[in-house]
Amino acid sequence: MTDRILTDAQIAELTPDQRRDLITRLEKPLNDLIDPVFLTRVRRIRLGLLIGGSVAMVPWLGYLSVTLPDNYVAHNWPITWIGFDLLLVTFMLTTAVLGYLRRQLLVPAAFTTGVLLICDAWFDLMTAGPRDIWLSVFTALAIEVPLAVFMIFSAQRLMRLTLMRLWVLDPGMRLWRLPLFP
């Protein structure tokens, strides 16, 4: 039975396309990992919730645009800001630790940190008073947005590198063209 097993030398001689084909043929079938009926049901529910939620947001945004006051006294203001900043710091530290440990969870942590930094810059700018607006503009443009872009694109580069090493992604292929699974 072991007569037809490829040697290391034979594998080294394969082209990238031949290796990718070999890996695809050898990978564990998806049906062995998860029930396909369950997977289809979850996918349908997820898509329904996202599409339904997006459609429901349109009239809600219209309603908010005509009913929200220009000024509003916010309750729990310190807890809101401190809570958000604690979340941001938690993700920044988690990203740092996962990067130091060289773990794959770095990818979603870095992406999430980037998104939270953009949210922080947005809310800083939108809630800044007249005396604070220039400080908010400076921190958004000099710190938060560049760091967010760095984190998001770093997550994308790490995902691309991982997928290329696993022969799942061609070097020139864009991530948005890669199917979730066959």
N, C-alpha and C positions, 0 to 999 in steps of 0.2 A: 504494500500500500504506500510505502514511502518512496517508491521508485520515481513517482512523478512530482515530487516536491521540488520547488525551485531552490537552487542554491543561492547564496549571497551574491556570487559572481553573476549569475543569471539575472537576478533582480537588479543589480547595478547596471546591467546592459539594457534594461527596459527603458523605453522613452517615457517622458512624463505622462503622455496619454495612455500608454500601456499600463503604467503603475496605477493611475487613477481608475482604469477599468478593472484591474485586479483587485484593488481595494473595494470598489463597489460590489464586485462579485463575492468577496469574502466577508463583507460586513454582516453583522447580525441583522436578520430581517426585522423590520419595524413591528410586525405582528408578534414577534417573540418578546418585544419590549413592552408593548402596551396594546390593549384591546382596540382594534380599529373602529369598532362600533362606538366605544366610549370616546375615542379621539374625535370622531366625526361629530358626535353630539356636543362635546365641549367646544369644538371649533364653531359649530353653528350657533351655540349660545353666546360665545364670546363676540362673534361678528354681529349677531342680533343686538346685543347690548351696546356695542360701540356705535353701530349705525343708528339705532334707536335713540341713544343718548345724544349723538351729534344732531340728529333732526330735532329733538326736543330742545336743544340749546338755542336754536335759531329764534323761535318766538320769545324764549326767556331773555335772550340778549336784547331783543327789541323792547320788551317790557322794562328791563332795567334801564335802557337808554333814555326812556321818557319818565321814569318814576324816581330814580335815585337823586337825592339832593346833591348839590355841589359841595356842600360842607356837611360833615357829620361828626358828632362826638362819639368816638369809639370807646366801647367798654372793654376792659381787660387789655388795654393797649400794651402795657409793659409785658404781660404774660405772652401776648401774641408775638411780639418782636423777639423776646428772649427765647421762647419756644422754637420759633423758626430758626434763629441763629444757633440754638443748641442742636437742632436737626442738621443744619449745615456743617457745623463743627464735627458732629458725629460722623457724617459721611466723608468729610475731608480726612479725618483721622483713620477711618476704616479704609479709605482709598490708599492712604500712606502705608498702613500696616500690610494690606494685601499686596501692594507694590513691593514692599521690602521682602515679604515672604514669597513673592513671585507666584501668586495664585491666580487662577482663571477668574475668580470672582472679582478681580480688579476691574474687568471690563464693565459690568453693570454698575459697579460702585463709582467708577470714574465718570461714566455717562451721567449717572444720577447727580453726582456732585456738580458737574457742569450745568445741568438743568437748574439745580437749586441756586447756583451762582447767578444765572440769568434772571431767575425769579427775584432774588435778593436785589439785584441792580434795578429791576423794573419797579419794585415796590419802594425802594429807597428814593428813586426819582419821582414817582407819582405821589408820594406822601411828604416829600420835603417841603418845608416852609420857605418863604422868600430868602431868609438868611442862610439856609442850609443847602439851597439848590446847587450852588457851584461845587460844594464839597461832594454832593451826591453825583454830580456829573463827572467830577474828577475820579472818584473811586470806581464809578461804573466803567469809564473809558480806560483808565490806567490799570485797574486791578481786576475787577470782577468779570467783565466781558472777555478780556484776553485770557484770563485763567480758565474761564468756562469753555472758550473755543479750544484751548490747549487740551483740557480734560476730555471733551467730546471727541476731538480728532484723535487723541491718543487711544481712547477706547476703540475707535474705528480701526486704527492701525494695528492694534493688538489683535483684534478679531480677524482682520485680514491675514496677518502673519500666522496666526494659529490655524486658520482654515487652509492656507497655502501649505503649511507644514504637513497637514493631514491629507493633502492631495484632494481636498474637496473643492478648492477654489483655484481657477486658473489665474496666473499672475495678472493678466489684464482685465479680469472680470470685476465688475462693480458689485459691491455687497447687495445692493437693492435688487440685482438680477438673480441672486442665489436663492433657490427655493429652500423653504424650511426643511423639507425632507422629500425624498422621491415619492 
